[in-house]
């Protein structure tokens, strides 16, 4: 390139020295063409914003073409505008890292230009990326920066958008009251300033807060208000898929699967028209729940695999690998190649124009300049080819080393997971052994105490019988006065004897042989042992079947299982309540139904209640083994254990045990 400079310098002297007015006209023409170029870039950015909701690929391609042109002008403001627009497109696709790169570069330029409005818009976009990556504290800090910028420039729309972002963080960190207050405030502000986009967004988020606060019906009412009262395609198309996903979730929570399926289909249609990877993940998650509730397990597995694949891709650091799954990367690369080709064509056209201008000043200078350019082009091409070859070899070596590292990391990760699983199993087994030892010791202690109490009871019973006979024989005239006292003592002794009998049943050893037992007697013994928890608080209703049956079981274990269920039912009732016990006998099974009027079990934790060590009780008040042990006991007897529950409506536990067939 050094050989070109003397020629260019000579040409500059030749072209510029004769006429100063020509130089002034050239500068004016250059300035005018620069302004035209700027307006063309701004028009492309506006076009990209308009196309973002309808054709995201085309919007991305136009924004990247505008960036190339802005960089050729070396205009920092336009470069920052292009970076911000490209960052929005990547964020819309779910490419967090690529979006963050472009937005960070835009933010640096706006800091240099001290443009607070654009800084706030960029802060909001970066906060959105961290929010959807579940980095809520970092997102909150960016929304706080948006709020400060909005106050400094007195921009109400920025303040509203910042509050919406902060409210979203509150909602996802279980500060529902703060979230609801914030969205009500933004809704009021949006209506005052007649900004429909933020008004719709605030109202929708109010519905979401109600949904995740356990009030799905209130949420559905708000969602229908958003759906029916606003033209979402014109106002805020990004929110359509989010709205239909939330409505699907709300109807699932209310048990209206038909409506849930209808809005799930609407969400699918909106995602085809306005694709958003975050909402596509939510769609497949809800589709999995619907398929599971309908027991369509094949479709449920397909939905879960799609949900898992998209979820993993969103959290991956390799965004281009994610896009390849949706054929977006191919389109983007094709557009980039097209942009490069168009840029090269533009340069060649500009060069052709300059050639024509040079022809006007002298053919000799043109021939010399062309000769130098051709020579340097060929020389540069050879150098570029050699550099590309070396670079290609280095890239192949790096790719090979990267594959080896990935394989090693995967192997180490699998080994770690296996070791963690083994450790967890050992810890659970240790806890179960300790608990089993405690229960065995407790059974021995209970049996000993029952035996020791039984002897004094016999003495008391015999003594009161003797006293009663003595009074009848020698003090018969006082018998009517003393008989209530004697009757009270007999009642107390019978009560104590019943408790001892129940304790003996409960503490029977596990290794006792299977024998014929009376399930009604087992239930009554358990109620005797729980009498202190039930008296004056819980009403017991018993509806025992009168059908004859033969049930063989380990009576001690069956006592333990039913006692655990009755104890859980009593503890679930806060204050006064009722427990209904019903038995149904058929030819093959005896069915025991135990229903309580307690607080019920949350749908989300229902699948975990039989897991060992899982408990919702406060620390120190439960081991989490009661239902797990009960389940094992019922399975040992070839029976089944089922739960039906609803929050604040109570729980029904159904035990089914097989009967011995009459010969």
Order of alpha helices (4+ residues) and beta strands (2+ residues): alpha-alpha-alpha-alpha-alpha-alpha-alpha-alpha-alpha-alpha-alpha-alpha-alpha-alpha-alpha-alpha-alpha-alpha-alpha-alpha-beta-alpha-alpha-beta-beta-alpha-beta-beta-alpha-beta-beta
